[in-house]
């Protein structure tokens, strides 16, 4: 509905535009009347026309295909439909159990495997087959369950099209399983959408800057200090700061290099060229920042690759909104002339924000509209109270923004000003993690049990490896990734890079923002010879979300302790610690050395390629199915009765917190034999072996 206020505001716009047109403004043409009803009517007519054209084209195509099929079938017998193969009830295992009970996960093996025994294990070395393996070894007709646990089965055999099935029927079947709202986005696999690589191109690092605290430096030496494009004194000089000039230290680098900014100069200089610390702080406070000379550029910002080495600055980055509307349809330019490259396009009535104005000197204004930043003639804008009234009446969100011709990163005028009306996205690594994960869409296969970002990974192997690329250690299994880290209360609070965990499956992915998630999808049948689709992008709500977890650099699970080995940084509850103590005490044979040996074996397993899939912390290894006493029997609880020997607590603390281990082995038995091998070592009564 158009209110009187809106109508009055737009009348002012049209009046001003018409006057400019009548006065002979060279670049202004007759301004079309901007009306909500007219826009809606035009849209409806356009859609109707497109629908009619599409229907006509479809009818012509169908007629042509029918004639072609008729010609092909003349004198030829109609092919017989293939008999549909019955489905088997048994299905390969899902993400939670990629191996039989007590069997280490090798990533690709599907049969049973000998189980390395702990001190309490008895009986035959081979575990019985699991329920899904009791039939024949190969079941090509079985339809594997997808990893996300959606319950939707994925067809594994190619059905041959028959001559009696038309393309229309195939399309109808397709529409039965594809929600209408998502159909145009991509193909489908196992009940969830598979988007093409590059579809969600908007998840890129924000080009805007964030403001940081000021760390002062004063140039010493009579000749001033040169600022380099790289951390090399033979590199290109991008600017120079005069003697006693002021620089702001943005980041300390190796070998005495500093990344600084001073005025419009951004680059590297040696720390030996400036005075810092309390001396610089006191001098700047005494004299005042405004009285110090700043650096001078010796090249254009766009030619300085060091300009965006970080996206931080000490200067103001969020601009006060100064509204303007495009008086007429036209381009936004990279430089202050009409012959320069157009970086964007603004339709009549488009919303623009004025960031810098040289109208008095050059007649040009530097503006921002969406992700377009560049110059427009001041005469092409409607600003002041008229623009403010229109925006007040319609609201900013209802107005169009400029169309991007050149992406900000390629726009040489992008950093003419560091200000923006929008604050930069979070500088947390989550944004970069999301961008990095998105880069594997369409490029990485799903391999059950895999953790490689080149050869293939499963869902949790993918998320773990992506995080590892940023120096952040997260657990290996999906259930663990959904349990540790910082808890995020709801999807509304989720940020890009957060772990999305679904208990059904179980399944994990990385949140991209805007309600989307990237997940490495496939199922337990996918091996190197039969890979699954891999990372795909889907709406985060396609299945219920069990938990959302945030992992940051400070949530890294492991560090090296004084003992030299990796520690277990998991924040265990009191109940969990008591469980660890109980299992260790059950196995230790009554000594500190024995207890330390048991807990050492559990921590060694977290680093073993054979055992790491069972868990990335001590508790997960100690309670893994078929391992240690916890899973073999329940004797541990009545044996201790809640009383834990002090030596057990000390051994567990020394290993988990102090990084102390007394052997490198992963398995043990109470007696030495053929399974332990001749190189087994006896510690605390048990014989330790294997890796």
Number of C-alpha atoms within 10 A of each C-alpha: 6 12 10 10 14 16 15 16 21 22 16 16 24 19 12 15 24 17 12 20 17 11 10 10 13 9 13 19 16 13 19 12 13 15 12 10 11 11 12 11 12 11 12 12 12 12 12 12 12 12 12 12 11 11 12 12 11 12 11 11 11 14 11 11 14 13 10 11 13 9 11 10 12 9 7 8 8 11 11 9 12 10 7 7 9 8 9 11 8 16 17 20 23 23 27 17 14 24 24 24 18 20 23 21 22 18 21 18 14 20 12 18 20 13 18 22 21 23 22 15 18 10 7 9 13 13 16 13 14 14 12 14 19 10 11 7 10 9 13 10 13 20 21 24 25 28 26 28 19 18 14 15 16 17 14 12 11 6 11 8 13 12 13 11 10 13 12 10 11 12 10 10 11 14 12 10 12 17 13 9 7 15 14 10 13 16 14 16 18 21 17 23 20 22 21 14 17 13 13 14 10 10 19 14 18 17 17 21 25 21 15 13 12 14 16 23 24 27 23 16 12 9 12 18 22 21 30 24 23 20 20 13 14 9 12 15 19 26 24 22 24 20 19 20 20 26 27 22 22 22 15 13 13 7 9 11 18 22 26 23 26 24 16 17 26 31 26 30 24 19 18 12 17 22 18 18 11 10 12 18 16 12 13 18 9 9 10 10 13 9 10 15 17 22 23 18 19 14 13 15 20 17 11 22 13 19 22 17 15 15 18 20 21 18 16 13 20 18 17 13 13 16 23 25 28 25 26 23 16 18 21 28 25 25 19 19 13 14 9 12 16 19 26 23 19 24 17 19 25 20 25 28 23 24 23 17 15 13 13 9 7 12 13 21 23 26 23 24 24 15 18 27 32 28 28 25 20 19 18 22 23 23 20 12 12 20 24 17 20 25 20 13 19 16 11 13 9 10 14 17 23 23 18 18 16 17 14 19 14 10 20 19 22 22 21 19 16 20 20 24 17 15 15 18 14 14 14 13 17 23 22 20 24 25 19 19 26 27 17 21 24 17 15 22 28 30 32 31 26 23 23 18 19 10 12 24 31 33 32 29 26 31 29 22 20 24 24 14 12 15 12 19 21 24 25 23 26 27 21 17 26 24 15 19 23 14 16 17 11 10 16 10 8 21 23 25 30 26 29 26 26 21 17 19 21 21 30 34 30 31 31 30 19 13 15 17 27 29 27 32 29 30 30 28 26 20 22 17 9 11 19 25 20 24 31 25 27 22 17 21 11 13 13 12 17 15 20 28 23 20 22 20 13 8 16 18 21 20 16 14 17 14 15 12 20 23 25 25 14 19 11 13 9 9 9 12 14 17 19 22 28 26 26 29 26 21 26 22 18 16 17 20 18 24 27 28 31 36 33 26 26 27 31 24 26 24 17 16 13 16 20 23 26 24 24 27 25 24 21 19 23 26 20 17 18 21 22 25 24 22 15 14 11 11 14 19 16 9 12 15 9 13 11 14 15 10 18 25 20 14 26 26 18 20 26 24 21 20 22 23 25 16 16 16 22 26 24 29 23 19 14 18 11 7 15 20 13 10 11 19 17 17 20 20 18 23 23 29 24 16 16
